[in-house]
Amino acid sequence: MTKQHKDNLFWGIILVLLGGIFLLHNLGIPTWHFIRKLWPLILIFWGASKLYYGIKAKGRAEKSEITVNEVEIIAEDKKDES
């Protein structure tokens, strides 16, 4: 997932949530009371997404490192054969 795609996804979710909050408020449902109590969930979800993408990126980096090492070993073996 590219950075541009992540940014678009993030802002899309934010706009949908804000629109839903204002819609519920206009319908007479007291949303601000719930938001004041549950705002730490935003931090929890944000942190969880950072952990997920960090672990995912680390796994990709390790796989690419293994591939580079395998290529180096194969190249060394071919040098020994000639």
mmCIF file of the N, C-alpha and C atoms, coordinates in Angstrom:
data_MODEL
# 
_entry.id   MODEL 
# 
loop_
_atom_site.group_PDB 
_atom_site.id 
_atom_site.type_symbol 
_atom_site.label_atom_id 
_atom_site.label_alt_id 
_atom_site.label_comp_id 
_atom_site.label_asym_id 
_atom_site.label_entity_id 
_atom_site.label_seq_id 
_atom_site.pdbx_PDB_ins_code 
_atom_site.Cartn_x 
_atom_site.Cartn_y 
_atom_site.Cartn_z 
_atom_site.occupancy 
_atom_site.B_iso_or_equiv 
_atom_site.pdbx_formal_charge 
_atom_site.auth_seq_id 
_atom_site.auth_comp_id 
_atom_site.auth_asym_id 
_atom_site.auth_atom_id 
_atom_site.pdbx_PDB_model_num 
ATOM 1   N N  . MET A 1 1  ? 0.858   -1.175  0.000   1.00 0.00 ? 1  MET A N  1 
ATOM 2   C CA . MET A 1 1  ? 0.000   0.000   0.000   1.00 0.00 ? 1  MET A CA 1 
ATOM 3   C C  . MET A 1 1  ? 0.902   1.235   0.000   1.00 0.00 ? 1  MET A C  1 
ATOM 4   N N  . THR A 1 2  ? 0.693   2.094   -0.972  1.00 0.00 ? 2  THR A N  1 
ATOM 5   C CA . THR A 1 2  ? 1.529   3.289   -1.084  1.00 0.00 ? 2  THR A CA 1 
ATOM 6   C C  . THR A 1 2  ? 1.124   4.334   -0.049  1.00 0.00 ? 2  THR A C  1 
ATOM 7   N N  . LYS A 1 3  ? 2.019   5.281   0.163   1.00 0.00 ? 3  LYS A N  1 
ATOM 8   C CA . LYS A 1 3  ? 1.736   6.344   1.133   1.00 0.00 ? 3  LYS A CA 1 
ATOM 9   C C  . LYS A 1 3  ? 0.523   7.161   0.702   1.00 0.00 ? 3  LYS A C  1 
ATOM 10  N N  . GLN A 1 4  ? 0.409   7.447   -0.596  1.00 0.00 ? 4  GLN A N  1 
ATOM 11  C CA . GLN A 1 4  ? -0.734  8.214   -1.100  1.00 0.00 ? 4  GLN A CA 1 
ATOM 12  C C  . GLN A 1 4  ? -2.030  7.468   -0.826  1.00 0.00 ? 4  GLN A C  1 
ATOM 13  N N  . HIS A 1 5  ? -2.023  6.151   -1.023  1.00 0.00 ? 5  HIS A N  1 
ATOM 14  C CA . HIS A 1 5  ? -3.222  5.343   -0.783  1.00 0.00 ? 5  HIS A CA 1 
ATOM 15  C C  . HIS A 1 5  ? -3.582  5.351   0.705   1.00 0.00 ? 5  HIS A C  1 
ATOM 16  N N  . LYS A 1 6  ? -2.582  5.264   1.574   1.00 0.00 ? 6  LYS A N  1 
ATOM 17  C CA . LYS A 1 6  ? -2.833  5.304   3.018   1.00 0.00 ? 6  LYS A CA 1 
ATOM 18  C C  . LYS A 1 6  ? -3.423  6.650   3.435   1.00 0.00 ? 6  LYS A C  1 
ATOM 19  N N  . ASP A 1 7  ? -2.874  7.731   2.866   1.00 0.00 ? 7  ASP A N  1 
ATOM 20  C CA . ASP A 1 7  ? -3.381  9.068   3.198   1.00 0.00 ? 7  ASP A CA 1 
ATOM 21  C C  . ASP A 1 7  ? -4.832  9.227   2.762   1.00 0.00 ? 7  ASP A C  1 
ATOM 22  N N  . ASN A 1 8  ? -5.138  8.774   1.548   1.00 0.00 ? 8  ASN A N  1 
ATOM 23  C CA . ASN A 1 8  ? -6.513  8.869   1.055   1.00 0.00 ? 8  ASN A CA 1 
ATOM 24  C C  . ASN A 1 8  ? -7.456  8.042   1.918   1.00 0.00 ? 8  ASN A C  1 
ATOM 25  N N  . LEU A 1 9  ? -7.033  6.857   2.309   1.00 0.00 ? 9  LEU A N  1 
ATOM 26  C CA . LEU A 1 9  ? -7.848  5.996   3.149   1.00 0.00 ? 9  LEU A CA 1 
ATOM 27  C C  . LEU A 1 9  ? -8.092  6.649   4.511   1.00 0.00 ? 9  LEU A C  1 
ATOM 28  N N  . PHE A 1 10 ? -7.039  7.204   5.100   1.00 0.00 ? 10 PHE A N  1 
ATOM 29  C CA . PHE A 1 10 ? -7.139  7.853   6.403   1.00 0.00 ? 10 PHE A CA 1 
ATOM 30  C C  . PHE A 1 10 ? -8.134  9.008   6.360   1.00 0.00 ? 10 PHE A C  1 
ATOM 31  N N  . TRP A 1 11 ? -7.970  9.912   5.382   1.00 0.00 ? 11 TRP A N  1 
ATOM 32  C CA . TRP A 1 11 ? -8.848  11.080  5.314   1.00 0.00 ? 11 TRP A CA 1 
ATOM 33  C C  . TRP A 1 11 ? -10.264 10.691  4.925   1.00 0.00 ? 11 TRP A C  1 
ATOM 34  N N  . GLY A 1 12 ? -10.410 9.644   4.141   1.00 0.00 ? 12 GLY A N  1 
ATOM 35  C CA . GLY A 1 12 ? -11.749 9.166   3.814   1.00 0.00 ? 12 GLY A CA 1 
ATOM 36  C C  . GLY A 1 12 ? -12.486 8.676   5.050   1.00 0.00 ? 12 GLY A C  1 
ATOM 37  N N  . ILE A 1 13 ? -11.788 7.924   5.892   1.00 0.00 ? 13 ILE A N  1 
ATOM 38  C CA . ILE A 1 13 ? -12.394 7.430   7.131   1.00 0.00 ? 13 ILE A CA 1 
ATOM 39  C C  . ILE A 1 13 ? -12.747 8.592   8.055   1.00 0.00 ? 13 ILE A C  1 
ATOM 40  N N  . ILE A 1 14 ? -11.842 9.564   8.168   1.00 0.00 ? 14 ILE A N  1 
ATOM 41  C CA . ILE A 1 14 ? -12.099 10.729  9.027   1.00 0.00 ? 14 ILE A CA 1 
ATOM 42  C C  . ILE A 1 14 ? -13.348 11.475  8.560   1.00 0.00 ? 14 ILE A C  1 
ATOM 43  N N  . LEU A 1 15 ? -13.457 11.708  7.256   1.00 0.00 ? 15 LEU A N  1 
ATOM 44  C CA . LEU A 1 15 ? -14.620 12.441  6.732   1.00 0.00 ? 15 LEU A CA 1 
ATOM 45  C C  . LEU A 1 15 ? -15.921 11.676  6.948   1.00 0.00 ? 15 LEU A C  1 
ATOM 46  N N  . VAL A 1 16 ? -15.895 10.363  6.756   1.00 0.00 ? 16 VAL A N  1 
ATOM 47  C CA . VAL A 1 16 ? -17.095 9.558   6.985   1.00 0.00 ? 16 VAL A CA 1 
ATOM 48  C C  . VAL A 1 16 ? -17.498 9.607   8.454   1.00 0.00 ? 16 VAL A C  1 
ATOM 49  N N  . LEU A 1 17 ? -16.539 9.498   9.348   1.00 0.00 ? 17 LEU A N  1 
ATOM 50  C CA . LEU A 1 17 ? -16.847 9.552   10.779  1.00 0.00 ? 17 LEU A CA 1 
ATOM 51  C C  . LEU A 1 17 ? -17.410 10.916  11.176  1.00 0.00 ? 17 LEU A C  1 
ATOM 52  N N  . LEU A 1 18 ? -16.786 11.976  10.722  1.00 0.00 ? 18 LEU A N  1 
ATOM 53  C CA . LEU A 1 18 ? -17.296 13.318  11.049  1.00 0.00 ? 18 LEU A CA 1 
ATOM 54  C C  . LEU A 1 18 ? -18.695 13.530  10.483  1.00 0.00 ? 18 LEU A C  1 
ATOM 55  N N  . GLY A 1 19 ? -18.917 13.095  9.250   1.00 0.00 ? 19 GLY A N  1 
ATOM 56  C CA . GLY A 1 19 ? -20.248 13.213  8.663   1.00 0.00 ? 19 GLY A CA 1 
ATOM 57  C C  . GLY A 1 19 ? -21.283 12.437  9.450   1.00 0.00 ? 19 GLY A C  1 
ATOM 58  N N  . GLY A 1 20 ? -20.920 11.231  9.890   1.00 0.00 ? 20 GLY A N  1 
ATOM 59  C CA . GLY A 1 20 ? -21.839 10.436  10.705  1.00 0.00 ? 20 GLY A CA 1 
ATOM 60  C C  . GLY A 1 20 ? -22.138 11.087  12.042  1.00 0.00 ? 20 GLY A C  1 
ATOM 61  N N  . ILE A 1 21 ? -21.138 11.688  12.659  1.00 0.00 ? 21 ILE A N  1 
ATOM 62  C CA . ILE A 1 21 ? -21.333 12.366  13.946  1.00 0.00 ? 21 ILE A CA 1 
ATOM 63  C C  . ILE A 1 21 ? -22.296 13.539  13.788  1.00 0.00 ? 21 ILE A C  1 
ATOM 64  N N  . PHE A 1 22 ? -22.068 14.360  12.768  1.00 0.00 ? 22 PHE A N  1 
ATOM 65  C CA . PHE A 1 22 ? -22.947 15.517  12.563  1.00 0.00 ? 22 PHE A CA 1 
ATOM 66  C C  . PHE A 1 22 ? -24.367 15.087  12.181  1.00 0.00 ? 22 PHE A C  1 
ATOM 67  N N  . LEU A 1 23 ? -24.485 14.014  11.404  1.00 0.00 ? 23 LEU A N  1 
ATOM 68  C CA . LEU A 1 23 ? -25.808 13.516  11.041  1.00 0.00 ? 23 LEU A CA 1 
ATOM 69  C C  . LEU A 1 23 ? -26.571 13.044  12.283  1.00 0.00 ? 23 LEU A C  1 
ATOM 70  N N  . LEU A 1 24 ? -25.901 12.265  13.135  1.00 0.00 ? 24 LEU A N  1 
ATOM 71  C CA . LEU A 1 24 ? -26.555 11.801  14.361  1.00 0.00 ? 24 LEU A CA 1 
ATOM 72  C C  . LEU A 1 24 ? -26.929 12.976  15.267  1.00 0.00 ? 24 LEU A C  1 
ATOM 73  N N  . HIS A 1 25 ? -26.061 13.976  15.327  1.00 0.00 ? 25 HIS A N  1 
ATOM 74  C CA . HIS A 1 25 ? -26.352 15.159  16.141  1.00 0.00 ? 25 HIS A CA 1 
ATOM 75  C C  . HIS A 1 25 ? -27.593 15.892  15.605  1.00 0.00 ? 25 HIS A C  1 
ATOM 76  N N  . ASN A 1 26 ? -27.688 16.019  14.282  1.00 0.00 ? 26 ASN A N  1 
ATOM 77  C CA . ASN A 1 26 ? -28.851 16.677  13.682  1.00 0.00 ? 26 ASN A CA 1 
ATOM 78  C C  . ASN A 1 26 ? -30.142 15.890  13.901  1.00 0.00 ? 26 ASN A C  1 
ATOM 79  N N  . LEU A 1 27 ? -30.024 14.576  14.068  1.00 0.00 ? 27 LEU A N  1 
ATOM 80  C CA . LEU A 1 27 ? -31.199 13.739  14.313  1.00 0.00 ? 27 LEU A CA 1 
ATOM 81  C C  . LEU A 1 27 ? -31.605 13.727  15.783  1.00 0.00 ? 27 LEU A C  1 
ATOM 82  N N  . GLY A 1 28 ? -30.845 14.423  16.618  1.00 0.00 ? 28 GLY A N  1 
ATOM 83  C CA . GLY A 1 28 ? -31.193 14.530  18.029  1.00 0.00 ? 28 GLY A CA 1 
ATOM 84  C C  . GLY A 1 28 ? -30.557 13.479  18.917  1.00 0.00 ? 28 GLY A C  1 
ATOM 85  N N  . ILE A 1 29 ? -29.608 12.713  18.386  1.00 0.00 ? 29 ILE A N  1 
ATOM 86  C CA . ILE A 1 29 ? -28.913 11.697  19.185  1.00 0.00 ? 29 ILE A CA 1 
ATOM 87  C C  . ILE A 1 29 ? -27.677 12.358  19.799  1.00 0.00 ? 29 ILE A C  1 
ATOM 88  N N  . PRO A 1 30 ? -27.524 12.257  21.117  1.00 0.00 ? 30 PRO A N  1 
ATOM 89  C CA . PRO A 1 30 ? -26.412 12.955  21.796  1.00 0.00 ? 30 PRO A CA 1 
ATOM 90  C C  . PRO A 1 30 ? -25.059 12.284  21.560  1.00 0.00 ? 30 PRO A C  1 
ATOM 91  N N  . THR A 1 31 ? -24.445 12.556  20.421  1.00 0.00 ? 31 THR A N  1 
ATOM 92  C CA . THR A 1 31 ? -23.180 11.907  20.068  1.00 0.00 ? 31 THR A CA 1 
ATOM 93  C C  . THR A 1 31 ? -21.983 12.499  20.796  1.00 0.00 ? 31 THR A C  1 
ATOM 94  N N  . TRP A 1 32 ? -22.006 13.805  21.083  1.00 0.00 ? 32 TRP A N  1 
ATOM 95  C CA . TRP A 1 32 ? -20.844 14.427  21.711  1.00 0.00 ? 32 TRP A CA 1 
ATOM 96  C C  . TRP A 1 32 ? -20.578 13.857  23.091  1.00 0.00 ? 32 TRP A C  1 
ATOM 97  N N  . HIS A 1 33 ? -21.615 13.411  23.794  1.00 0.00 ? 33 HIS A N  1 
ATOM 98  C CA . HIS A 1 33 ? -21.438 12.787  25.106  1.00 0.00 ? 33 HIS A CA 1 
ATOM 99  C C  . HIS A 1 33 ? -20.616 11.506  24.971  1.00 0.00 ? 33 HIS A C  1 
ATOM 100 N N  . PHE A 1 34 ? -20.932 10.702  23.967  1.00 0.00 ? 34 PHE A N  1 
ATOM 101 C CA . PHE A 1 34 ? -20.203 9.450   23.753  1.00 0.00 ? 34 PHE A CA 1 
ATOM 102 C C  . PHE A 1 34 ? -18.774 9.710   23.282  1.00 0.00 ? 34 PHE A C  1 
ATOM 103 N N  . ILE A 1 35 ? -18.610 10.709  22.450  1.00 0.00 ? 35 ILE A N  1 
ATOM 104 C CA . ILE A 1 35 ? -17.275 11.022  21.939  1.00 0.00 ? 35 ILE A CA 1 
ATOM 105 C C  . ILE A 1 35 ? -16.363 11.487  23.068  1.00 0.00 ? 35 ILE A C  1 
ATOM 106 N N  . ARG A 1 36 ? -16.899 12.299  23.978  1.00 0.00 ? 36 ARG A N  1 
ATOM 107 C CA . ARG A 1 36 ? -16.087 12.755  25.121  1.00 0.00 ? 36 ARG A CA 1 
ATOM 108 C C  . ARG A 1 36 ? -15.620 11.581  25.962  1.00 0.00 ? 36 ARG A C  1 
ATOM 109 N N  . LYS A 1 37 ? -16.448 10.558  26.089  1.00 0.00 ? 37 LYS A N  1 
ATOM 110 C CA . LYS A 1 37 ? -16.071 9.405   26.906  1.00 0.00 ? 37 LYS A CA 1 
ATOM 111 C C  . LYS A 1 37 ? -15.164 8.425   26.166  1.00 0.00 ? 37 LYS A C  1 
ATOM 112 N N  . LEU A 1 38 ? -15.358 8.287   24.864  1.00 0.00 ? 38 LEU A N  1 
ATOM 113 C CA . LEU A 1 38 ? -14.669 7.234   24.118  1.00 0.00 ? 38 LEU A CA 1 
ATOM 114 C C  . LEU A 1 38 ? -13.535 7.729   23.227  1.00 0.00 ? 38 LEU A C  1 
ATOM 115 N N  . TRP A 1 39 ? -13.106 8.994   23.349  1.00 0.00 ? 39 TRP A N  1 
ATOM 116 C CA . TRP A 1 39 ? -12.063 9.502   22.471  1.00 0.00 ? 39 TRP A CA 1 
ATOM 117 C C  . TRP A 1 39 ? -10.742 8.737   22.586  1.00 0.00 ? 39 TRP A C  1 
ATOM 118 N N  . PRO A 1 40 ? -10.400 8.130   23.731  1.00 0.00 ? 40 PRO A N  1 
ATOM 119 C CA . PRO A 1 40 ? -9.144  7.369   23.760  1.00 0.00 ? 40 PRO A CA 1 
ATOM 120 C C  . PRO A 1 40 ? -9.116  6.189   22.788  1.00 0.00 ? 40 PRO A C  1 
ATOM 121 N N  . LEU A 1 41 ? -10.293 5.742   22.334  1.00 0.00 ? 41 LEU A N  1 
ATOM 122 C CA . LEU A 1 41 ? -10.305 4.669   21.342  1.00 0.00 ? 41 LEU A CA 1 
ATOM 123 C C  . LEU A 1 41 ? -9.610  5.087   20.052  1.00 0.00 ? 41 LEU A C  1 
ATOM 124 N N  . ILE A 1 42 ? -9.652  6.366   19.735  1.00 0.00 ? 42 ILE A N  1 
ATOM 125 C CA . ILE A 1 42 ? -8.949  6.862   18.547  1.00 0.00 ? 42 ILE A CA 1 
ATOM 126 C C  . ILE A 1 42 ? -7.450  6.592   18.687  1.00 0.00 ? 42 ILE A C  1 
ATOM 127 N N  . LEU A 1 43 ? -6.908  6.874   19.865  1.00 0.00 ? 43 LEU A N  1 
ATOM 128 C CA . LEU A 1 43 ? -5.484  6.620   20.100  1.00 0.00 ? 43 LEU A CA 1 
ATOM 129 C C  . LEU A 1 43 ? -5.165  5.133   20.041  1.00 0.00 ? 43 LEU A C  1 
ATOM 130 N N  . ILE A 1 44 ? -6.046  4.313   20.577  1.00 0.00 ? 44 ILE A N  1 
ATOM 131 C CA . ILE A 1 44 ? -5.830  2.867   20.562  1.00 0.00 ? 44 ILE A CA 1 
ATOM 132 C C  . ILE A 1 44 ? -5.813  2.342   19.130  1.00 0.00 ? 44 ILE A C  1 
ATOM 133 N N  . PHE A 1 45 ? -6.788  2.736   18.321  1.00 0.00 ? 45 PHE A N  1 
ATOM 134 C CA . PHE A 1 45 ? -6.836  2.272   16.931  1.00 0.00 ? 45 PHE A CA 1 
ATOM 135 C C  . PHE A 1 45 ? -5.658  2.803   16.118  1.00 0.00 ? 45 PHE A C  1 
ATOM 136 N N  . TRP A 1 46 ? -5.282  4.043   16.365  1.00 0.00 ? 46 TRP A N  1 
ATOM 137 C CA . TRP A 1 46 ? -4.142  4.628   15.667  1.00 0.00 ? 46 TRP A CA 1 
ATOM 138 C C  . TRP A 1 46 ? -2.869  3.860   16.012  1.00 0.00 ? 46 TRP A C  1 
ATOM 139 N N  . GLY A 1 47 ? -2.657  3.599   17.294  1.00 0.00 ? 47 GLY A N  1 
ATOM 140 C CA . GLY A 1 47 ? -1.479  2.853   17.720  1.00 0.00 ? 47 GLY A CA 1 
ATOM 141 C C  . GLY A 1 47 ? -1.466  1.436   17.174  1.00 0.00 ? 47 GLY A C  1 
ATOM 142 N N  . ALA A 1 48 ? -2.624  0.786   17.156  1.00 0.00 ? 48 ALA A N  1 
ATOM 143 C CA . ALA A 1 48 ? -2.707  -0.572  16.626  1.00 0.00 ? 48 ALA A CA 1 
ATOM 144 C C  . ALA A 1 48 ? -2.366  -0.595  15.138  1.00 0.00 ? 48 ALA A C  1 
ATOM 145 N N  . SER A 1 49 ? -2.823  0.403   14.394  1.00 0.00 ? 49 SER A N  1 
ATOM 146 C CA . SER A 1 49 ? -2.507  0.431   12.968  1.00 0.00 ? 49 SER A CA 1 
ATOM 147 C C  . SER A 1 49 ? -1.011  0.669   12.750  1.00 0.00 ? 49 SER A C  1 
ATOM 148 N N  . LYS A 1 50 ? -0.412  1.521   13.576  1.00 0.00 ? 50 LYS A N  1 
ATOM 149 C CA . LYS A 1 50 ? 1.032   1.757   13.464  1.00 0.00 ? 50 LYS A CA 1 
ATOM 150 C C  . LYS A 1 50 ? 1.816   0.474   13.757  1.00 0.00 ? 50 LYS A C  1 
ATOM 151 N N  . LEU A 1 51 ? 1.398   -0.263  14.779  1.00 0.00 ? 51 LEU A N  1 
ATOM 152 C CA . LEU A 1 51 ? 2.050   -1.533  15.088  1.00 0.00 ? 51 LEU A CA 1 
ATOM 153 C C  . LEU A 1 51 ? 1.902   -2.527  13.946  1.00 0.00 ? 51 LEU A C  1 
ATOM 154 N N  . TYR A 1 52 ? 0.687   -2.627  13.415  1.00 0.00 ? 52 TYR A N  1 
ATOM 155 C CA . TYR A 1 52 ? 0.420   -3.579  12.342  1.00 0.00 ? 52 TYR A CA 1 
ATOM 156 C C  . TYR A 1 52 ? 1.297   -3.286  11.120  1.00 0.00 ? 52 TYR A C  1 
ATOM 157 N N  . TYR A 1 53 ? 1.296   -2.038  10.672  1.00 0.00 ? 53 TYR A N  1 
ATOM 158 C CA . TYR A 1 53 ? 2.076   -1.699  9.488   1.00 0.00 ? 53 TYR A CA 1 
ATOM 159 C C  . TYR A 1 53 ? 3.572   -1.751  9.761   1.00 0.00 ? 53 TYR A C  1 
ATOM 160 N N  . GLY A 1 54 ? 4.001   -1.478  10.984  1.00 0.00 ? 54 GLY A N  1 
ATOM 161 C CA . GLY A 1 54 ? 5.413   -1.594  11.333  1.00 0.00 ? 54 GLY A CA 1 
ATOM 162 C C  . GLY A 1 54 ? 5.883   -3.033  11.304  1.00 0.00 ? 54 GLY A C  1 
ATOM 163 N N  . ILE A 1 55 ? 5.091   -3.931  11.861  1.00 0.00 ? 55 ILE A N  1 
ATOM 164 C CA . ILE A 1 55 ? 5.432   -5.354  11.852  1.00 0.00 ? 55 ILE A CA 1 
ATOM 165 C C  . ILE A 1 55 ? 5.406   -5.889  10.426  1.00 0.00 ? 55 ILE A C  1 
ATOM 166 N N  . LYS A 1 56 ? 4.436   -5.460  9.648   1.00 0.00 ? 56 LYS A N  1 
ATOM 167 C CA . LYS A 1 56 ? 4.315   -5.895  8.258   1.00 0.00 ? 56 LYS A CA 1 
ATOM 168 C C  . LYS A 1 56 ? 5.539   -5.441  7.445   1.00 0.00 ? 56 LYS A C  1 
ATOM 169 N N  . ALA A 1 57 ? 5.971   -4.203  7.645   1.00 0.00 ? 57 ALA A N  1 
ATOM 170 C CA . ALA A 1 57 ? 7.139   -3.680  6.927   1.00 0.00 ? 57 ALA A CA 1 
ATOM 171 C C  . ALA A 1 57 ? 8.406   -4.405  7.354   1.00 0.00 ? 57 ALA A C  1 
ATOM 172 N N  . LYS A 1 58 ? 8.516   -4.721  8.629   1.00 0.00 ? 58 LYS A N  1 
ATOM 173 C CA . LYS A 1 58 ? 9.694   -5.433  9.124   1.00 0.00 ? 58 LYS A CA 1 
ATOM 174 C C  . LYS A 1 58 ? 9.758   -6.828  8.510   1.00 0.00 ? 58 LYS A C  1 
ATOM 175 N N  . GLY A 1 59 ? 8.610   -7.488  8.410   1.00 0.00 ? 59 GLY A N  1 
ATOM 176 C CA . GLY A 1 59 ? 8.564   -8.820  7.796   1.00 0.00 ? 59 GLY A CA 1 
ATOM 177 C C  . GLY A 1 59 ? 8.991   -8.780  6.341   1.00 0.00 ? 59 GLY A C  1 
ATOM 178 N N  . ARG A 1 60 ? 8.544   -7.750  5.604   1.00 0.00 ? 60 ARG A N  1 
ATOM 179 C CA . ARG A 1 60 ? 8.944   -7.608  4.201   1.00 0.00 ? 60 ARG A CA 1 
ATOM 180 C C  . ARG A 1 60 ? 10.441  -7.362  4.092   1.00 0.00 ? 60 ARG A C  1 
ATOM 181 N N  . ALA A 1 61 ? 10.992  -6.569  5.007   1.00 0.00 ? 61 ALA A N  1 
ATOM 182 C CA . ALA A 1 61 ? 12.428  -6.270  4.970   1.00 0.00 ? 61 ALA A CA 1 
ATOM 183 C C  . ALA A 1 61 ? 13.238  -7.537  5.243   1.00 0.00 ? 61 ALA A C  1 
ATOM 184 N N  . GLU A 1 62 ? 12.783  -8.361  6.175   1.00 0.00 ? 62 GLU A N  1 
ATOM 185 C CA . GLU A 1 62 ? 13.492  -9.600  6.477   1.00 0.00 ? 62 GLU A CA 1 
ATOM 186 C C  . GLU A 1 62 ? 13.433  -10.562 5.304   1.00 0.00 ? 62 GLU A C  1 
ATOM 187 N N  . LYS A 1 63 ? 12.287  -10.644 4.631   1.00 0.00 ? 63 LYS A N  1 
ATOM 188 C CA . LYS A 1 63 ? 12.165  -11.535 3.469   1.00 0.00 ? 63 LYS A CA 1 
ATOM 189 C C  . LYS A 1 63 ? 13.089  -11.087 2.350   1.00 0.00 ? 63 LYS A C  1 
ATOM 190 N N  . SER A 1 64 ? 13.183  -9.793  2.108   1.00 0.00 ? 64 SER A N  1 
ATOM 191 C CA . SER A 1 64 ? 14.054  -9.307  1.041   1.00 0.00 ? 64 SER A CA 1 
ATOM 192 C C  . SER A 1 64 ? 15.516  -9.544  1.402   1.00 0.00 ? 64 SER A C  1 
ATOM 193 N N  . GLU A 1 65 ? 15.861  -9.457  2.680   1.00 0.00 ? 65 GLU A N  1 
ATOM 194 C CA . GLU A 1 65 ? 17.230  -9.714  3.111   1.00 0.00 ? 65 GLU A CA 1 
ATOM 195 C C  . GLU A 1 65 ? 17.585  -11.176 2.881   1.00 0.00 ? 65 GLU A C  1 
ATOM 196 N N  . ILE A 1 66 ? 16.666  -12.084 3.178   1.00 0.00 ? 66 ILE A N  1 
ATOM 197 C CA . ILE A 1 66 ? 16.902  -13.507 2.961   1.00 0.00 ? 66 ILE A CA 1 
ATOM 198 C C  . ILE A 1 66 ? 17.111  -13.771 1.476   1.00 0.00 ? 66 ILE A C  1 
ATOM 199 N N  . THR A 1 67 ? 16.324  -13.149 0.627   1.00 0.00 ? 67 THR A N  1 
ATOM 200 C CA . THR A 1 67 ? 16.448  -13.341 -0.808  1.00 0.00 ? 67 THR A CA 1 
ATOM 201 C C  . THR A 1 67 ? 17.808  -12.860 -1.302  1.00 0.00 ? 67 THR A C  1 
ATOM 202 N N  . VAL A 1 68 ? 18.280  -11.722 -0.813  1.00 0.00 ? 68 VAL A N  1 
ATOM 203 C CA . VAL A 1 68 ? 19.586  -11.199 -1.204  1.00 0.00 ? 68 VAL A CA 1 
ATOM 204 C C  . VAL A 1 68 ? 20.676  -12.166 -0.764  1.00 0.00 ? 68 VAL A C  1 
ATOM 205 N N  . ASN A 1 69 ? 20.590  -12.702 0.449   1.00 0.00 ? 69 ASN A N  1 
ATOM 206 C CA . ASN A 1 69 ? 21.592  -13.645 0.941   1.00 0.00 ? 69 ASN A CA 1 
ATOM 207 C C  . ASN A 1 69 ? 21.585  -14.915 0.109   1.00 0.00 ? 69 ASN A C  1 
ATOM 208 N N  . GLU A 1 70 ? 20.400  -15.400 -0.283  1.00 0.00 ? 70 GLU A N  1 
ATOM 209 C CA . GLU A 1 70 ? 20.320  -16.600 -1.105  1.00 0.00 ? 70 GLU A CA 1 
ATOM 210 C C  . GLU A 1 70 ? 20.972  -16.378 -2.459  1.00 0.00 ? 70 GLU A C  1 
ATOM 211 N N  . VAL A 1 71 ? 20.777  -15.219 -3.042  1.00 0.00 ? 71 VAL A N  1 
ATOM 212 C CA . VAL A 1 71 ? 21.384  -14.901 -4.335  1.00 0.00 ? 71 VAL A CA 1 
ATOM 213 C C  . VAL A 1 71 ? 22.900  -14.864 -4.202  1.00 0.00 ? 71 VAL A C  1 
ATOM 214 N N  . GLU A 1 72 ? 23.413  -14.299 -3.117  1.00 0.00 ? 72 GLU A N  1 
ATOM 215 C CA . GLU A 1 72 ? 24.857  -14.240 -2.902  1.00 0.00 ? 72 GLU A CA 1 
ATOM 216 C C  . GLU A 1 72 ? 25.438  -15.637 -2.745  1.00 0.00 ? 72 GLU A C  1 
ATOM 217 N N  . ILE A 1 73 ? 24.754  -16.527 -2.039  1.00 0.00 ? 73 ILE A N  1 
ATOM 218 C CA . ILE A 1 73 ? 25.233  -17.892 -1.844  1.00 0.00 ? 73 ILE A CA 1 
ATOM 219 C C  . ILE A 1 73 ? 25.256  -18.640 -3.166  1.00 0.00 ? 73 ILE A C  1 
ATOM 220 N N  . ILE A 1 74 ? 24.204  -18.488 -3.964  1.00 0.00 ? 74 ILE A N  1 
ATOM 221 C CA . ILE A 1 74 ? 24.147  -19.160 -5.269  1.00 0.00 ? 74 ILE A CA 1 
ATOM 222 C C  . ILE A 1 74 ? 25.260  -18.643 -6.169  1.00 0.00 ? 74 ILE A C  1 
ATOM 223 N N  . ALA A 1 75 ? 25.504  -17.340 -6.149  1.00 0.00 ? 75 ALA A N  1 
ATOM 224 C CA . ALA A 1 75 ? 26.572  -16.768 -6.976  1.00 0.00 ? 75 ALA A CA 1 
ATOM 225 C C  . ALA A 1 75 ? 27.932  -17.298 -6.546  1.00 0.00 ? 75 ALA A C  1 
ATOM 226 N N  . GLU A 1 76 ? 28.169  -17.451 -5.251  1.00 0.00 ? 76 GLU A N  1 
ATOM 227 C CA . GLU A 1 76 ? 29.436  -17.974 -4.764  1.00 0.00 ? 76 GLU A CA 1 
ATOM 228 C C  . GLU A 1 76 ? 29.614  -19.438 -5.156  1.00 0.00 ? 76 GLU A C  1 
ATOM 229 N N  . ASP A 1 77 ? 28.540  -20.216 -5.121  1.00 0.00 ? 77 ASP A N  1 
ATOM 230 C CA . ASP A 1 77 ? 28.603  -21.621 -5.507  1.00 0.00 ? 77 ASP A CA 1 
ATOM 231 C C  . ASP A 1 77 ? 28.977  -21.762 -6.983  1.00 0.00 ? 77 ASP A C  1 
ATOM 232 N N  . LYS A 1 78 ? 28.440  -20.906 -7.828  1.00 0.00 ? 78 LYS A N  1 
ATOM 233 C CA . LYS A 1 78 ? 28.744  -20.968 -9.261  1.00 0.00 ? 78 LYS A CA 1 
ATOM 234 C C  . LYS A 1 78 ? 30.196  -20.581 -9.532  1.00 0.00 ? 78 LYS A C  1 
ATOM 235 N N  . LYS A 1 79 ? 30.751  -19.670 -8.731  1.00 0.00 ? 79 LYS A N  1 
ATOM 236 C CA . LYS A 1 79 ? 32.149  -19.306 -8.888  1.00 0.00 ? 79 LYS A CA 1 
ATOM 237 C C  . LYS A 1 79 ? 33.042  -20.485 -8.553  1.00 0.00 ? 79 LYS A C  1 
ATOM 238 N N  . ASP A 1 80 ? 32.676  -21.255 -7.523  1.00 0.00 ? 80 ASP A N  1 
ATOM 239 C CA . ASP A 1 80 ? 33.474  -22.403 -7.094  1.00 0.00 ? 80 ASP A CA 1 
ATOM 240 C C  . ASP A 1 80 ? 33.452  -23.502 -8.139  1.00 0.00 ? 80 ASP A C  1 
ATOM 241 N N  . GLU A 1 81 ? 32.355  -23.645 -8.869  1.00 0.00 ? 81 GLU A N  1 
ATOM 242 C CA . GLU A 1 81 ? 32.247  -24.696 -9.870  1.00 0.00 ? 81 GLU A CA 1 
ATOM 243 C C  . GLU A 1 81 ? 33.099  -24.418 -11.100 1.00 0.00 ? 81 GLU A C  1 
ATOM 244 N N  . SER A 1 82 ? 33.366  -23.171 -11.392 1.00 0.00 ? 82 SER A N  1 
ATOM 245 C CA . SER A 1 82 ? 34.129  -22.872 -12.623 1.00 0.00 ? 82 SER A CA 1 
ATOM 246 C C  . SER A 1 82 ? 35.604  -22.852 -12.406 1.00 0.00 ? 82 SER A C  1 
# 
